[in-house]
Amino acid sequence: MQSAFGQQLPLTSEAVSSSQDKQKTFVTDVGKKYLVLNKAPRIGKFRRYRFIAGQEVNFKVKNERKRFKTKILSISDSSFTIDNDLAASIEPREIMLSELRLFKISRRIPFVSEAAYYFPIGGLLYIGADFFNKGIDDKRFTTDASAFIVGGTLMLAGLICHKLSSHTIKINNKNTLRVLSSD
């Protein structure tokens, strides 16, 4: 006979969905609607991104230059509602799915996502330290080519890390955005 020492009760579906990553959450309530972004690349594998009400999204609308980064309030059959961040209006704004131009998806990759911020800062600090400190020529406020090579390489590595940890998906015939309901 096994002892019950150290055993835990299984988690409920709400506890499991709240503990998972925001990009990997899925709807457990029957009849609840959610957005699905299907990405079908030319090379690589098919990906499906799900967005539920209360989740933060980053997108652009077709006839506007502004990028929206806000939470979804509610989802209907052909649109979703977000907070209207205009100072004069407090009413929520409804965004039609046909109006969307692109979605920006960011995923957290350990060390790579942090390097996207720290490498460019390190490159600038390296060039700045070479500029303000006395070098081999015993002069201040001069830099040599090797400092620009090292600092530029760090900044380029930061840009590559940023591209790996976030990408933009254009909404078109290949990459579709739909509303699904959990049944």
N, CA, C and O atoms as a DFTB+ gen file, in Angstrom:
732 C
 N C O
     1  1       0.830      -1.168       0.000
     2  2       0.000       0.000       0.000
     3  2       0.882       1.241       0.000
     4  3       1.849       1.334       0.756
     5  1       0.533       2.182      -0.854
     6  2       1.333       3.388      -0.968
     7  2       0.842       4.446       0.004
     8  3      -0.350       4.555       0.291
     9  1       1.776       5.207       0.493
    10  2       1.397       6.271       1.425
    11  2       0.993       7.512       0.649
    12  3       1.434       7.714      -0.482
    13  1       0.160       8.338       1.252
    14  2      -0.345       9.557       0.614
    15  2       0.551      10.751       0.915
    16  3       0.177      11.887       0.623
    17  1       1.718      10.518       1.491
    18  2       2.599      11.611       1.857
    19  2       3.210      12.237       0.607
    20  3       3.770      11.524      -0.226
    21  1       3.111      13.562       0.463
    22  2       3.728      14.284      -0.637
    23  2       2.900      14.330      -1.908
    24  3       3.322      14.929      -2.897
    25  1       1.728      13.706      -1.900
    26  2       0.911      13.735      -3.110
    27  2       0.056      14.993      -3.101
    28  3      -0.355      15.472      -2.044
    29  1      -0.207      15.520      -4.292
    30  2      -1.014      16.717      -4.414
    31  2      -2.262      16.391      -5.213
    32  3      -2.285      15.462      -6.020
    33  1      -3.301      17.182      -4.967
    34  2      -4.515      17.030      -5.751
    35  2      -4.288      17.573      -7.152
    36  3      -3.498      18.502      -7.321
    37  1      -4.956      17.024      -8.163
    38  2      -4.780      17.555      -9.515
    39  2      -5.331      18.971      -9.612
    40  3      -6.259      19.344      -8.894
    41  1      -4.735      19.762     -10.524
    42  2      -5.146      21.142     -10.708
    43  2      -6.444      21.211     -11.501
    44  3      -6.726      20.345     -12.329
    45  1      -7.224      22.243     -11.240
    46  2      -8.439      22.473     -12.024
    47  2      -8.056      23.071     -13.369
    48  3      -6.913      23.484     -13.566
    49  1      -9.012      23.118     -14.300
    50  2      -8.714      23.660     -15.633
    51  2      -8.400      25.145     -15.571
    52  3      -7.599      25.630     -16.369
    53  1      -9.012      25.887     -14.639
    54  2      -8.719      27.310     -14.501
    55  2      -7.295      27.511     -14.004
    56  3      -6.607      28.420     -14.471
    57  1      -6.840      26.687     -13.072
    58  2      -5.485      26.821     -12.547
    59  2      -4.448      26.466     -13.603
    60  3      -3.386      27.086     -13.665
    61  1      -4.748      25.476     -14.430
    62  2      -3.812      25.094     -15.475
    63  2      -3.715      26.188     -16.525
    64  3      -2.609      26.541     -16.936
    65  1      -4.858      26.743     -16.977
    66  2      -4.822      27.765     -18.017
    67  2      -4.227      29.065     -17.515
    68  3      -3.642      29.807     -18.305
    69  1      -4.355      29.375     -16.216
    70  2      -3.772      30.607     -15.700
    71  2      -2.280      30.469     -15.469
    72  3      -1.570      31.475     -15.461
    73  1      -1.781      29.254     -15.280
    74  2      -0.356      29.074     -15.031
    75  2       0.441      28.937     -16.314
    76  3       1.667      29.043     -16.284
    77  1      -0.216      28.705     -17.437
    78  2       0.492      28.545     -18.700
    79  2       0.876      29.894     -19.274
    80  3       0.405      30.938     -18.823
    81  1       1.735      29.853     -20.274
    82  2       2.158      31.066     -20.973
    83  2       0.960      31.673     -21.673
    84  3       0.056      30.955     -22.101
    85  1       0.947      33.021     -21.795
    86  2      -0.203      33.706     -22.382
    87  2      -0.418      33.320     -23.837
    88  3      -1.563      33.277     -24.286
    89  1       0.636      33.040     -24.589
    90  2       0.480      32.660     -25.986
    91  2      -0.033      31.228     -26.125
    92  3      -0.585      30.869     -27.165
    93  1       0.141      30.415     -25.098
    94  2      -0.231      29.012     -25.197
    95  2      -1.546      28.693     -24.490
    96  3      -1.911      27.523     -24.373
    97  1      -2.251      29.697     -24.023
    98  2      -3.516      29.446     -23.358
    99  2      -4.578      29.071     -24.374
   100  3      -4.513      29.453     -25.543
   101  1      -5.533      28.332     -23.913
   102  2      -6.641      27.976     -24.781
   103  2      -7.912      28.027     -23.964
   104  3      -7.880      27.980     -22.734
   105  1      -9.038      28.125     -24.662
   106  2     -10.325      28.327     -24.026
   107  2     -10.832      26.987     -23.516
   108  3     -10.810      25.988     -24.235
   109  1     -11.289      26.976     -22.264
   110  2     -11.838      25.748     -21.707
   111  2     -13.349      25.842     -21.507
   112  3     -14.009      24.814     -21.356
   113  1     -13.907      27.048     -21.503
   114  2     -15.344      27.208     -21.312
   115  2     -16.076      26.890     -22.611
   116  3     -15.662      27.321     -23.687
   117  1     -17.143      26.150     -22.508
   118  2     -17.926      25.790     -23.685
   119  2     -18.690      27.013     -24.183
   120  3     -19.322      27.719     -23.398
   121  1     -18.631      27.259     -25.491
   122  2     -19.339      28.371     -26.096
   123  2     -18.590      29.683     -26.092
   124  3     -19.094      30.670     -26.626
   125  1     -17.410      29.732     -25.512
   126  2     -16.633      30.962     -25.458
   127  2     -15.883      31.142     -26.781
   128  3     -15.337      30.184     -27.328
   129  1     -15.862      32.382     -27.292
   130  2     -15.226      32.663     -28.576
   131  2     -13.792      33.135     -28.371
   132  3     -13.461      33.767     -27.368
   133  1     -12.946      32.809     -29.357
   134  2     -11.560      33.240     -29.331
   135  2     -11.059      33.454     -30.749
   136  3     -11.585      32.880     -31.702
   137  1     -10.023      34.298     -30.876
   138  2      -9.417      34.582     -32.172
   139  2      -8.361      33.538     -32.485
   140  3      -7.630      33.090     -31.601
   141  1      -8.290      33.157     -33.752
   142  2      -7.284      32.205     -34.204
   143  2      -6.548      32.820     -35.380
   144  3      -7.167      33.216     -36.367
   145  1      -5.240      32.901     -35.279
   146  2      -4.391      33.378     -36.361
   147  2      -3.605      32.186     -36.885
   148  3      -2.744      31.643     -36.191
   149  1      -3.908      31.783     -38.115
   150  2      -3.231      30.656     -38.750
   151  2      -2.118      31.193     -39.631
   152  3      -2.363      31.998     -40.530
   153  1      -0.894      30.749     -39.374
   154  2       0.250      31.176     -40.165
   155  2       0.749      29.981     -40.964
   156  3       1.123      28.953     -40.399
   157  1       0.751      30.127     -42.280
   158  2       1.217      29.074     -43.173
   159  2       2.416      29.595     -43.956
   160  3       2.231      30.208     -45.007
   161  1       3.636      29.371     -43.480
   162  2       4.799      29.890     -44.187
   163  2       5.144      29.061     -45.417
   164  3       4.678      27.931     -45.566
   165  1       5.962      29.629     -46.294
   166  2       6.419      28.877     -47.463
   167  2       7.335      27.744     -47.043
   168  3       7.230      26.621     -47.536
   169  1       8.226      28.056     -46.133
   170  2       9.151      27.048     -45.610
   171  2       8.940      26.986     -44.104
   172  3       8.888      28.021     -43.440
   173  1       8.822      25.807     -43.576
   174  2       8.609      25.652     -42.146
   175  2       7.275      25.001     -41.868
   176  3       6.619      24.486     -42.773
   177  1       6.883      25.029     -40.618
   178  2       5.647      24.355     -40.255
   179  2       4.525      25.348     -39.971
   180  3       4.759      26.514     -39.653
   181  1       3.325      24.853     -40.095
   182  2       2.105      25.610     -39.842
   183  2       2.042      25.962     -38.363
   184  3       2.361      25.131     -37.512
   185  1       1.635      27.182     -38.054
   186  2       1.479      27.618     -36.661
   187  2       0.095      28.208     -36.467
   188  3      -0.468      28.824     -37.372
   189  1      -0.438      28.010     -35.281
   190  2      -1.737      28.571     -34.911
   191  2      -1.568      29.312     -33.597
   192  3      -1.116      28.756     -32.596
   193  1      -1.944      30.592     -33.629
   194  2      -1.893      31.438     -32.444
   195  2      -3.317      31.731     -32.011
   196  3      -4.162      32.088     -32.832
   197  1      -3.586      31.579     -30.713
   198  2      -4.920      31.802     -30.163
   199  2      -4.889      33.010     -29.235
   200  3      -3.944      33.196     -28.468
   201  1      -5.939      33.830     -29.316
   202  2      -6.071      35.012     -28.474
   203  2      -7.448      34.984     -27.841
   204  3      -8.453      34.852     -28.539
   205  1      -7.503      35.107     -26.519
   206  2      -8.771      35.091     -25.801
   207  2      -9.036      36.477     -25.224
   208  3      -8.143      37.323     -25.190
   209  1     -10.253      36.701     -24.775
   210  2     -10.610      37.978     -24.156
   211  2      -9.776      38.164     -22.888
   212  3      -9.623      37.240     -22.089
   213  1      -9.243      39.367     -22.719
   214  2      -8.387      39.668     -21.583
   215  2      -6.909      39.557     -21.900
   216  3      -6.075      39.940     -21.080
   217  1      -6.567      39.043     -23.065
   218  2      -5.173      38.890     -23.457
   219  2      -4.702      40.118     -24.232
   220  3      -5.478      40.713     -24.980
   221  1      -3.452      40.496     -24.061
   222  2      -2.911      41.660     -24.750
   223  2      -2.475      41.282     -26.161
   224  3      -1.821      40.260     -26.369
   225  1      -2.849      42.124     -27.133
   226  2      -2.491      41.901     -28.532
   227  2      -1.796      43.144     -29.079
   228  3      -1.955      44.244     -28.550
   229  1      -1.027      42.952     -30.141
   230  2      -0.284      44.015     -30.785
   231  2      -0.566      43.906     -32.277
   232  3      -0.184      42.914     -32.899
   233  1      -1.232      44.911     -32.873
   234  2      -1.663      44.809     -34.261
   235  2      -1.723      46.175     -34.916
   236  3      -1.624      47.206     -34.250
   237  1      -1.890      46.168     -36.252
   238  2      -2.105      47.392     -37.024
   239  2      -3.353      47.220     -37.870
   240  3      -3.684      46.124     -38.322
   241  1      -4.045      48.359     -38.070
   242  2      -5.256      48.398     -38.890
   243  2      -4.868      48.936     -40.267
   244  3      -3.886      49.669     -40.387
   245  1      -5.619      48.585     -41.296
   246  2      -5.264      48.888     -42.686
   247  2      -5.064      50.373     -42.976
   248  3      -4.042      50.725     -43.565
   249  1      -5.961      51.242     -42.605
   250  2      -5.881      52.646     -43.007
   251  2      -5.281      53.554     -41.950
   252  3      -5.429      54.772     -42.040
   253  1      -4.609      52.999     -40.954
   254  2      -4.001      53.798     -39.898
   255  2      -2.535      53.444     -39.760
   256  3      -2.135      52.309     -40.018
   257  1      -1.736      54.415     -39.355
   258  2      -0.309      54.173     -39.173
   259  2       0.005      53.714     -37.747
   260  3       1.069      53.151     -37.490
   261  1      -0.914      53.956     -36.838
   262  2      -0.693      53.663     -35.426
   263  2      -0.716      52.161     -35.170
   264  3      -1.512      51.429     -35.758
   265  1       0.173      51.714     -34.282
   266  2       0.184      50.324     -33.845
   267  2      -0.548      50.246     -32.509
   268  3      -0.231      50.989     -31.580
   269  1      -1.513      49.358     -32.413
   270  2      -2.291      49.185     -31.192
   271  2      -1.646      48.089     -30.346
   272  3      -1.289      47.028     -30.858
   273  1      -1.504      48.350     -29.069
   274  2      -1.036      47.353     -28.107
   275  2      -1.944      47.462     -26.902
   276  3      -1.737      48.301     -26.025
   277  1      -2.952      46.608     -26.866
   278  2      -3.977      46.709     -25.839
   279  2      -4.586      45.337     -25.580
   280  3      -4.273      44.364     -26.264
   281  1      -5.459      45.278     -24.581
   282  2      -6.131      44.029     -24.239
   283  2      -7.451      43.902     -24.984
   284  3      -8.116      44.896     -25.276
   285  1      -7.811      42.678     -25.282
   286  2      -9.101      42.383     -25.914
   287  2     -10.166      42.375     -24.826
   288  3     -10.034      41.674     -23.822
   289  1     -11.225      43.159     -25.029
   290  2     -12.327      43.176     -24.057
   291  2     -13.335      42.071     -24.336
   292  3     -13.725      41.333     -23.431
   293  1     -13.757      41.960     -25.601
   294  2     -14.722      40.924     -25.971
   295  2     -14.517      40.550     -27.434
   296  3     -13.898      41.287     -28.202
   297  1     -15.052      39.391     -27.799
   298  2     -14.908      38.870     -29.156
   299  2     -16.286      38.491     -29.668
   300  3     -17.027      37.772     -28.998
   301  1     -16.635      38.983     -30.880
   302  2     -17.891      38.599     -31.519
   303  2     -17.563      37.789     -32.771
   304  3     -16.412      37.400     -32.970
   305  1     -18.568      37.529     -33.620
   306  2     -18.371      36.667     -34.779
   307  2     -17.404      37.237     -35.818
   308  3     -16.630      36.484     -36.408
   309  1     -17.432      38.544     -36.051
   310  2     -16.585      39.122     -37.094
   311  2     -15.736      40.286     -36.594
   312  3     -15.165      41.018     -37.403
   313  1     -15.640      40.473     -35.290
   314  2     -14.870      41.585     -34.750
   315  2     -14.462      41.293     -33.316
   316  3     -14.883      40.304     -32.716
   317  1     -13.631      42.180     -32.786
   318  2     -13.309      42.145     -31.364
   319  2     -13.242      43.574     -30.854
   320  3     -13.039      44.509     -31.628
   321  1     -13.410      43.737     -29.567
   322  2     -13.493      45.052     -28.941
   323  2     -12.268      45.282     -28.079
   324  3     -11.844      44.404     -27.328
   325  1     -11.695      46.496     -28.198
   326  2     -10.533      46.877     -27.401
   327  2     -10.827      48.180     -26.670
   328  3     -11.805      48.864     -26.971
   329  1      -9.976      48.518     -25.711
   330  2     -10.059      49.823     -25.060
   331  2      -9.690      50.893     -26.061
   332  3      -8.714      50.749     -26.798
   333  1     -10.459      51.965     -26.093
   334  2     -10.149      53.086     -26.958
   335  2      -9.226      54.010     -26.182
   336  3      -9.637      54.581     -25.171
   337  1      -8.002      54.168     -26.627
   338  2      -7.029      54.947     -25.873
   339  2      -7.002      56.424     -26.237
   340  3      -6.090      57.142     -25.826
   341  1      -7.975      56.884     -26.993
   342  2      -8.065      58.317     -27.265
   343  2      -8.471      59.045     -25.990
   344  3      -9.290      58.543     -25.221
   345  1      -7.914      60.200     -25.769
   346  2      -8.161      60.926     -24.520
   347  2      -9.597      61.429     -24.422
   348  3     -10.132      61.535     -23.319
   349  1     -10.229      61.740     -25.543
   350  2     -11.562      62.317     -25.513
   351  2     -12.658      61.257     -25.415
   352  3     -13.793      61.582     -25.064
   353  1     -12.348      60.015     -25.713
   354  2     -13.376      58.984     -25.761
   355  2     -13.097      57.900     -24.730
   356  3     -11.959      57.457     -24.568
   357  1     -14.151      57.478     -24.033
   358  2     -14.004      56.392     -23.081
   359  2     -14.735      55.139     -23.539
   360  3     -14.693      54.109     -22.866
   361  1     -15.403      55.226     -24.682
   362  2     -16.115      54.072     -25.201
   363  2     -15.132      53.100     -25.842
   364  3     -14.162      53.532     -26.464
   365  1     -15.363      51.801     -25.705
   366  2     -14.470      50.835     -26.350
   367  2     -14.595      50.885     -27.869
   368  3     -15.625      51.298     -28.403
   369  1     -13.553      50.467     -28.549
   370  2     -13.525      50.511     -30.007
   371  2     -13.663      49.099     -30.557
   372  3     -13.025      48.164     -30.072
   373  1     -14.495      48.959     -31.562
   374  2     -14.700      47.659     -32.197
   375  2     -13.838      47.582     -33.450
   376  3     -13.897      48.465     -34.307
   377  1     -13.044      46.533     -33.555
   378  2     -12.157      46.321     -34.693
   379  2     -12.691      45.137     -35.493
   380  3     -12.809      44.026     -34.976
   381  1     -13.011      45.388     -36.759
   382  2     -13.468      44.318     -37.649
   383  2     -12.260      43.485     -38.078
   384  3     -11.168      44.021     -38.261
   385  1     -12.455      42.187     -38.235
   386  2     -11.354      41.317     -38.642
   387  2     -10.869      41.639     -40.046
   388  3      -9.694      41.445     -40.354
   389  1     -11.763      42.130     -40.904
   390  2     -11.380      42.474     -42.273
   391  2     -10.520      43.735     -42.334
   392  3      -9.864      43.973     -43.348
   393  1     -10.504      44.547     -41.277
   394  2      -9.713      45.770     -41.240
   395  2      -8.267      45.542     -40.820
   396  3      -7.435      46.431     -41.000
   397  1      -7.948      44.389     -40.273
   398  2      -6.614      44.158     -39.731
   399  2      -5.593      43.957     -40.841
   400  3      -5.855      43.288     -41.840
   401  1      -4.414      44.560     -40.637
   402  2      -3.346      44.457     -41.619
   403  2      -2.258      43.498     -41.156
   404  3      -1.796      42.671     -41.942
   405  1      -1.838      43.593     -39.890
   406  2      -0.800      42.700     -39.393
   407  2      -0.893      42.532     -37.889
   408  3      -1.448      43.373     -37.182
   409  1      -0.335      41.421     -37.414
   410  2      -0.215      41.118     -35.991
   411  2       1.260      40.985     -35.664
   412  3       2.032      40.446     -36.456
   413  1       1.648      41.472     -34.505
   414  2       3.019      41.302     -34.036
   415  2       2.991      40.291     -32.900
   416  3       2.325      40.490     -31.885
   417  1       3.715      39.222     -33.088
   418  2       3.768      38.138     -32.114
   419  2       5.156      38.155     -31.476
   420  3       6.169      38.185     -32.176
   421  1       5.193      38.136     -30.166
   422  2       6.481      38.038     -29.481
   423  2       6.443      36.818     -28.571
   424  3       5.457      36.555     -27.883
   425  1       7.536      36.094     -28.594
   426  2       7.639      34.921     -27.731
   427  2       8.900      35.047     -26.915
   428  3       9.900      35.595     -27.377
   429  1       8.852      34.550     -25.727
   430  2       9.994      34.667     -24.837
   431  2      10.870      33.440     -24.989
   432  3      10.462      32.322     -24.675
   433  1      12.079      33.666     -25.474
   434  2      13.083      32.621     -25.566
   435  2      14.131      32.943     -24.511
   436  3      14.701      34.034     -24.531
   437  1      14.398      32.023     -23.592
   438  2      15.361      32.328     -22.531
   439  2      16.706      32.780     -23.098
   440  3      17.209      32.188     -24.054
   441  1      17.273      33.799     -22.527
   442  2      18.545      34.425     -22.858
   443  2      18.514      35.181     -24.188
   444  3      19.190      36.202     -24.311
   445  1      17.769      34.729     -25.168
   446  2      17.724      35.407     -26.458
   447  2      16.884      36.679     -26.354
   448  3      17.278      37.722     -26.874
   449  1      15.736      36.603     -25.690
   450  2      14.887      37.783     -25.537
   451  2      15.580      38.869     -24.709
   452  3      15.446      40.054     -25.014
   453  1      16.306      38.485     -23.682
   454  2      17.030      39.463     -22.881
   455  2      18.215      40.031     -23.649
   456  3      18.535      41.212     -23.518
   457  1      18.865      39.193     -24.450
   458  2      20.015      39.656     -25.228
   459  2      19.599      40.693     -26.264
   460  3      20.414      41.528     -26.658
   461  1      18.351      40.655     -26.709
   462  2      17.872      41.639     -27.673
   463  2      17.930      43.047     -27.095
   464  3      18.049      44.009     -27.853
   465  1      17.848      43.195     -25.786
   466  2      17.933      44.508     -25.149
   467  2      19.357      44.821     -24.664
   468  3      19.818      45.956     -24.786
   469  1      20.042      43.829     -24.123
   470  2      21.322      44.091     -23.486
   471  2      22.490      44.196     -24.460
   472  3      23.429      44.945     -24.190
   473  1      22.473      43.480     -25.574
   474  2      23.583      43.556     -26.521
   475  2      23.739      44.943     -27.147
   476  3      24.864      45.442     -27.194
   477  1      22.676      45.595     -27.631
   478  2      22.876      46.953     -28.161
   479  2      23.355      47.951     -27.111
   480  3      24.167      48.829     -27.405
   481  1      22.854      47.814     -25.897
   482  2      23.314      48.698     -24.818
   483  2      24.796      48.449     -24.540
   484  3      25.560      49.393     -24.341
   485  1      25.196      47.190     -24.527
   486  2      26.602      46.851     -24.318
   487  2      27.487      47.379     -25.431
   488  3      28.601      47.838     -25.177
   489  1      26.998      47.317     -26.670
   490  2      27.768      47.862     -27.790
   491  2      27.963      49.363     -27.676
   492  3      29.056      49.870     -27.927
   493  1      26.904      50.079     -27.297
   494  2      27.023      51.529     -27.116
   495  2      27.950      51.870     -25.951
   496  3      28.738      52.812     -26.042
   497  1      27.864      51.114     -24.863
   498  2      28.749      51.361     -23.725
   499  2      30.210      51.087     -24.091
   500  3      31.107      51.802     -23.645
   501  1      30.445      50.067     -24.891
   502  2      31.808      49.737     -25.304
   503  2      32.400      50.864     -26.150
   504  3      33.538      51.277     -25.927
   505  1      31.631      51.357     -27.115
   506  2      32.116      52.467     -27.952
   507  2      32.292      53.726     -27.107
   508  3      33.265      54.461     -27.274
   509  1      31.338      53.974     -26.193
   510  2      31.441      55.142     -25.317
   511  2      32.631      55.064     -24.382
   512  3      33.299      56.070     -24.145
   513  1      32.907      53.880     -23.847
   514  2      34.060      53.736     -22.952
   515  2      35.367      53.955     -23.710
   516  3      36.307      54.545     -23.177
   517  1      35.423      53.484     -24.941
   518  2      36.627      53.714     -25.741
   519  2      36.778      55.190     -26.100
   520  3      37.894      55.699     -26.211
   521  1      35.657      55.865     -26.278
   522  2      35.704      57.287     -26.631
   523  2      36.179      58.147     -25.456
   524  3      36.974      59.065     -25.655
   525  1      35.710      57.867     -24.243
   526  2      36.022      58.722     -23.096
   527  2      37.299      58.329     -22.362
   528  3      37.893      59.183     -21.703
   529  1      37.743      57.094     -22.441
   530  2      38.958      56.678     -21.745
   531  2      40.182      56.891     -22.628
   532  3      40.098      56.925     -23.856
   533  1      41.323      57.035     -21.955
   534  2      42.578      57.190     -22.711
   535  2      42.932      55.849     -23.340
   536  3      42.837      54.798     -22.705
   537  1      43.333      55.909     -24.576
   538  2      43.696      54.701     -25.293
   539  2      45.191      54.513     -25.364
   540  3      45.944      55.052     -24.552
   541  1      45.612      53.737     -26.353
   542  2      47.031      53.461     -26.552
   543  2      47.774      54.731     -26.930
   544  3      48.927      54.923     -26.544
   545  1      47.104      55.606     -27.693
   546  2      47.744      56.848     -28.122
   547  2      47.765      57.913     -27.027
   548  3      48.234      59.029     -27.253
   549  1      47.257      57.569     -25.839
   550  2      47.244      58.455     -24.671
   551  2      46.446      59.740     -24.915
   552  3      46.789      60.798     -24.389
   553  1      45.359      59.638     -25.733
   554  2      44.486      60.774     -25.998
   555  2      43.048      60.390     -25.657
   556  3      42.640      59.241     -25.831
   557  1      42.300      61.355     -25.176
   558  2      40.881      61.150     -24.919
   559  2      40.078      61.616     -26.117
   560  3      40.589      62.288     -27.013
   561  1      38.806      61.240     -26.110
   562  2      37.829      61.629     -27.126
   563  2      38.245      61.186     -28.536
   564  3      38.010      61.884     -29.522
   565  1      38.860      60.024     -28.596
   566  2      39.160      59.392     -29.883
   567  2      38.771      57.923     -29.795
   568  3      38.802      57.322     -28.721
   569  1      38.416      57.372     -30.901
   570  2      38.118      55.943     -30.966
   571  2      38.876      55.349     -32.147
   572  3      39.270      56.059     -33.072
   573  1      39.066      54.063     -32.098
   574  2      39.696      53.396     -33.228
   575  2      38.696      52.439     -33.866
   576  3      37.597      52.237     -33.349
   577  1      39.080      51.867     -34.966
   578  2      38.166      51.027     -35.750
   579  2      37.780      49.753     -35.008
   580  3      36.670      49.251     -35.188
   581  1      38.663      49.228     -34.191
   582  2      38.349      47.974     -33.488
   583  2      37.192      48.158     -32.498
   584  3      36.408      47.231     -32.290
   585  1      37.078      49.337     -31.890
   586  2      35.964      49.598     -30.977
   587  2      34.643      49.627     -31.736
   588  3      33.630      49.135     -31.239
   589  1      34.647      50.205     -32.946
   590  2      33.433      50.218     -33.749
   591  2      33.067      48.819     -34.239
   592  3      31.886      48.497     -34.372
   593  1      34.048      48.008     -34.501
   594  2      33.774      46.637     -34.952
   595  2      33.136      45.832     -33.831
   596  3      32.132      45.153     -34.045
   597  1      33.711      45.906     -32.640
   598  2      33.168      45.153     -31.503
   599  2      31.796      45.687     -31.109
   600  3      30.865      44.907     -30.912
   601  1      31.660      47.013     -30.990
   602  2      30.371      47.609     -30.615
   603  2      29.302      47.357     -31.665
   604  3      28.160      47.056     -31.320
   605  1      29.650      47.474     -32.935
   606  2      28.695      47.202     -34.011
   607  2      28.275      45.750     -34.058
   608  3      27.119      45.447     -34.355
   609  1      29.208      44.835     -33.767
   610  2      28.872      43.407     -33.729
   611  2      27.897      43.115     -32.602
   612  3      26.974      42.320     -32.774
   613  1      28.088      43.747     -31.452
   614  2      27.146      43.564     -30.343
   615  2      25.761      44.106     -30.700
   616  3      24.747      43.486     -30.380
   617  1      25.723      45.257     -31.360
   618  2      24.419      45.814     -31.761
   619  2      23.748      44.935     -32.813
   620  3      22.532      44.747     -32.768
   621  1      24.502      44.404     -33.742
   622  2      23.953      43.503     -34.753
   623  2      23.442      42.213     -34.115
   624  3      22.397      41.699     -34.513
   625  1      24.171      41.688     -33.128
   626  2      23.715      40.493     -32.415
   627  2      22.408      40.766     -31.675
   628  3      21.546      39.890     -31.602
   629  1      22.251      41.975     -31.125
   630  2      20.999      42.350     -30.473
   631  2      19.846      42.411     -31.457
   632  3      18.735      41.991     -31.135
   633  1      20.099      42.932     -32.663
   634  2      19.063      42.979     -33.695
   635  2      18.650      41.571     -34.128
   636  3      17.464      41.311     -34.328
   637  1      19.598      40.680     -34.271
   638  2      19.292      39.293     -34.646
   639  2      18.481      38.617     -33.546
   640  3      17.526      37.898     -33.838
   641  1      18.849      38.836     -32.292
   642  2      18.083      38.260     -31.177
   643  2      16.663      38.811     -31.135
   644  3      15.726      38.081     -30.813
   645  1      16.496      40.095     -31.459
   646  2      15.157      40.684     -31.497
   647  2      14.319      40.049     -32.607
   648  3      13.139      39.766     -32.401
   649  1      14.905      39.826     -33.758
   650  2      14.182      39.203     -34.873
   651  2      13.819      37.757     -34.561
   652  3      12.791      37.267     -35.029
   653  1      14.642      37.070     -33.781
   654  2      14.327      35.693     -33.409
   655  2      13.199      35.606     -32.390
   656  3      12.415      34.658     -32.411
   657  1      13.113      36.595     -31.494
   658  2      12.122      36.510     -30.417
   659  2      10.806      37.207     -30.729
   660  3       9.849      37.054     -29.971
   661  1      10.723      37.961     -31.809
   662  2       9.446      38.571     -32.188
   663  2       9.372      38.640     -33.704
   664  3      10.373      38.873     -34.381
   665  1       8.177      38.435     -34.222
   666  2       7.995      38.523     -35.661
   667  2       6.614      39.082     -35.984
   668  3       5.696      39.046     -35.165
   669  1       6.500      39.594     -37.192
   670  2       5.272      40.221     -37.653
   671  2       4.601      39.316     -38.674
   672  3       5.251      38.806     -39.587
   673  1       3.298      39.119     -38.514
   674  2       2.533      38.282     -39.434
   675  2       1.532      39.163     -40.165
   676  3       0.658      39.762     -39.538
   677  1       1.653      39.247     -41.485
   678  2       0.707      40.007     -42.294
   679  2      -0.544      39.172     -42.504
   680  3      -0.462      37.973     -42.772
   681  1      -1.698      39.807     -42.382
   682  2      -2.967      39.127     -42.599
   683  2      -3.273      39.199     -44.095
   684  3      -3.424      40.285     -44.654
   685  1      -3.361      38.038     -44.734
   686  2      -3.654      37.974     -46.164
   687  2      -4.344      36.642     -46.450
   688  3      -4.870      36.009     -45.535
   689  1      -4.347      36.216     -47.709
   690  2      -5.007      34.955     -48.065
   691  2      -4.303      33.749     -47.463
   692  3      -4.937      32.729     -47.194
   693  1      -2.999      33.859     -47.250
   694  2      -2.230      32.757     -46.703
   695  2      -2.314      32.680     -45.178
   696  3      -2.479      31.602     -44.607
   697  1      -2.200      33.831     -44.535
   698  2      -2.273      33.923     -43.072
   699  2      -3.637      34.468     -42.707
   700  3      -3.908      35.653     -42.903
   701  1      -4.488      33.626     -42.185
   702  2      -5.877      34.002     -41.936
   703  2      -6.136      34.224     -40.453
   704  3      -5.500      33.626     -39.586
   705  1      -7.093      35.107     -40.199
   706  2      -7.555      35.398     -38.849
   707  2      -9.034      35.091     -38.792
   708  3      -9.809      35.609     -39.596
   709  1      -9.438      34.247     -37.843
   710  2     -10.834      33.837     -37.723
   711  2     -11.254      33.850     -36.278
   712  3     -10.425      33.931     -35.373
   713  1     -12.564      33.770     -36.069
   714  2     -13.134      33.624     -34.738
   715  2     -13.684      32.222     -34.635
   716  3     -14.473      31.795     -35.477
   717  1     -13.270      31.501     -33.604
   718  2     -13.769      30.164     -33.357
   719  2     -14.461      30.130     -32.016
   720  3     -14.238      30.993     -31.167
   721  1     -15.291      29.144     -31.829
   722  2     -16.003      28.963     -30.577
   723  2     -15.657      27.585     -30.030
   724  3     -15.644      26.600     -30.768
   725  1     -15.377      27.522     -28.733
   726  2     -15.048      26.234     -28.134
   727  2     -16.351      25.457     -27.899
   728  3     -17.292      25.959     -27.284
   729  1     -16.375      24.270     -28.387
   730  2     -17.557      23.417     -28.243
   731  2     -17.253      22.189     -27.444
   732  3     -18.136      21.359     -27.226
